[in-house]
Amino acid sequence: MTSSPTALTRIRIGSAPDSWGVWFPDDPLQIPWERFLDEVADSGYEWIELGPYGYLPTDPARLAEETAGRGLRVSAGTVFTGLHHGPAVWEQTWEHVSRIAALTQAMGAGHLVVIPSFWRDDKTGKVLEDRTLTPAQWRELTTQTERLGREVRDRYGLRIVVHPHADTHIDTPSSVARFLDATDPDLVSLCLDTGHYAYCGGDSVQAIETFAERIGYLHLKQVDPRILAEVLAEQLPFGPAVGRGVMCEPPSGVPALEPVLAAAQRLGVDLFAIVEQDMYPCPPDRPLPIARRTRAYLRSCGAR
């Protein structure tokens, strides 16, 4: 007789446009935003992220009406930044961040997911800059991220959660540890993406236990170990790797999500855990059945 999983009372489950193959504000390969909202609600999710700015309506009143009418609430917005370039990029970065932060705040969310810029083009694989930062660039990355955390908190009441991501300068366990060691916990928290962390050689349960006080948000994702081995052997960029199916439907990949969620529950804090199964591009009818199955699987793990 198997015991039932521990109820994950501190974990709030959601999904995101990413799980519907949405990577860009506007793209002919993506489904209309209305269909995404209909299907994410139909799948049993209550929480969503904004996705790429401009995909969902950017007028707060319109977006509030569209989400509330489907029983949905927003957990976070997402921004991409190249803060290792230092003060020279601050104004351009803030112009981008402030629009998204304002919409995120207006929707009642409390988090802003911050993704570092890619060192190579995620479609073509063209190398844009050195994949290793200099000590000076590391200093800029950490100090400018703290500045971002302070400004976003003071002006919009949001907490930034930095998202380690494949093909960026914050990816492997060692770079994540280095980044966290050099940043103020009061200003900078971590969005641990289980798929990206596994993609870059990390153990998510270990990360939750090691960086316990820095875990501010979770993305739930799995990788296919067989495809990942091919991707790493071929040094494939992230975009083509996704096209090959490196991010797979739970529970068929790694890491196992039940122990990850149990470790997060043991932290004793309220956390969002947002499902993101990178599937760009994908056929329009593919995401909904996967989303329904994934939501049912997460319920079986104790995530109501």
NORFEN-V33243 format. One record per backbone hydrogen bond with DSSP energy under -0.5 kcal/mol. NH is the residue of the N-H (numbers start at 1). CO is the residue of the C=O. E is the energy in kcal/mol with one decimal. If there is no record, write none. Layout:
BEGIN
NH_CO_E / NH_CO_E
END
This chain:
BEGIN
8_302_-2.5 / 9_7_-1.8 / 11_8_-1.3 / 12_10_-0.5 / 12_271_-2.8 / 13_11_-0.6 / 14_273_-1.7 / 15_47_-2.1 / 16_275_-0.6 / 19_16_-1.6 / 20_17_-2.3 / 21_18_-1.7 / 22_17_-1.7 / 23_21_-0.6 / 30_27_-2.0 / 36_32_-1.7 / 37_33_-2.4 / 38_34_-2.4 / 39_35_-2.7 / 40_36_-2.9 / 41_37_-1.8 / 42_38_-2.2 / 43_39_-1.6 / 44_41_-1.5 / 45_40_-1.7 / 46_13_-0.6 / 47_13_-0.7 / 48_73_-2.4 / 49_15_-0.8 / 50_76_-2.0 / 55_52_-2.4 / 56_50_-0.5 / 60_58_-0.6 / 63_59_-2.7 / 64_60_-2.7 / 65_61_-1.9 / 66_62_-2.5 / 67_63_-2.6 / 68_64_-2.4 / 69_65_-1.9 / 70_67_-1.4 / 71_68_-1.6 / 72_67_-2.7 / 73_46_-2.6 / 74_107_-0.6 / 75_48_-2.9 / 76_48_-0.6 / 77_111_-1.4 / 79_113_-2.9 / 81_115_-2.4 / 85_82_-1.9 / 86_83_-1.8 / 88_85_-0.5 / 89_86_-1.9 / 90_87_-1.5 / 91_87_-0.5 / 93_89_-2.6 / 94_90_-3.3 / 95_91_-2.1 / 96_92_-1.5 / 97_93_-3.0 / 98_94_-3.1 / 99_95_-1.0 / 100_96_-1.3 / 101_97_-3.1 / 102_98_-2.4 / 103_99_-1.8 / 104_100_-2.6 / 105_101_-2.8 / 106_102_-2.4 / 107_103_-1.6 / 108_105_-2.1 / 109_104_-1.9 / 110_75_-0.8 / 111_75_-0.9 / 112_159_-2.2 / 113_77_-3.2 / 114_161_-2.3 / 115_79_-3.0 / 115_113_-0.6 / 116_114_-0.5 / 116_163_-0.6 / 117_81_-1.9 / 119_167_-2.4 / 120_167_-0.6 / 121_126_-2.8 / 125_121_-1.7 / 128_119_-2.3 / 129_119_-1.8 / 138_134_-2.4 / 139_135_-2.0 / 140_136_-2.0 / 141_137_-2.8 / 142_138_-2.4 / 143_139_-2.6 / 144_140_-2.7 / 145_141_-1.6 / 146_142_-2.1 / 147_143_-2.1 / 148_144_-2.4 / 149_145_-2.7 / 150_146_-2.4 / 151_147_-2.6 / 152_148_-2.8 / 153_149_-1.8 / 154_150_-2.9 / 155_151_-2.6 / 156_152_-1.8 / 157_153_-1.5 / 158_152_-1.5 / 159_110_-2.5 / 161_112_-2.3 / 162_189_-2.9 / 163_114_-3.0 / 164_162_-0.7 / 164_191_-0.6 / 165_170_-2.1 / 168_165_-1.3 / 169_117_-0.6 / 171_169_-0.6 / 176_172_-2.5 / 177_173_-2.4 / 178_174_-2.2 / 179_175_-2.3 / 180_176_-2.6 / 181_177_-2.5 / 182_178_-1.2 / 183_180_-1.2 / 187_184_-1.8 / 188_184_-2.4 / 189_160_-1.6 / 190_214_-3.3 / 191_162_-2.8 / 192_190_-0.8 / 192_217_-2.2 / 193_191_-0.8 / 194_192_-0.7 / 194_219_-2.5 / 197_193_-2.6 / 198_194_-1.7 / 199_195_-2.6 / 200_196_-1.7 / 201_198_-1.9 / 202_197_-3.8 / 204_202_-0.6 / 207_203_-2.2 / 208_204_-2.5 / 209_205_-2.1 / 210_206_-3.0 / 211_207_-3.0 / 212_209_-0.7 / 214_211_-2.5 / 215_211_-0.9 / 215_212_-0.9 / 216_190_-2.6 / 216_214_-0.6 / 217_190_-1.2 / 218_272_-2.0 / 219_192_-2.4 / 220_274_-2.2 / 221_219_-0.6 / 222_248_-0.6 / 223_254_-3.2 / 224_246_-2.6 / 225_223_-0.7 / 228_224_-2.8 / 229_225_-2.0 / 230_226_-1.5 / 231_227_-2.7 / 232_228_-2.7 / 233_229_-2.2 / 234_230_-2.4 / 235_231_-0.7 / 235_232_-0.5 / 236_231_-2.4 / 239_122_-0.6 / 241_237_-1.7 / 242_238_-2.3 / 243_239_-2.1 / 244_240_-1.4 / 245_242_-1.5 / 246_241_-2.1 / 248_222_-1.6 / 248_246_-0.6 / 252_249_-2.0 / 254_223_-2.4 / 260_256_-0.8 / 261_257_-2.8 / 262_258_-2.3 / 263_259_-2.3 / 264_260_-2.2 / 265_261_-2.5 / 266_262_-1.8 / 267_263_-0.6 / 267_264_-1.1 / 268_265_-1.5 / 271_10_-2.9 / 273_12_-2.8 / 274_218_-2.6 / 275_14_-3.1 / 275_273_-0.5 / 276_220_-2.6 / 278_276_-0.8 / 279_18_-0.8 / 286_283_-1.8 / 287_283_-0.6 / 289_285_-0.5 / 290_286_-1.1 / 291_287_-3.0 / 292_288_-2.4 / 293_289_-2.3 / 294_290_-2.9 / 295_291_-2.4 / 296_292_-2.1 / 297_293_-2.4 / 298_294_-2.5 / 299_295_-1.8 / 300_296_-1.7 / 301_297_-0.9 / 302_299_-1.6 / 303_298_-2.5 / 304_302_-1.0
END
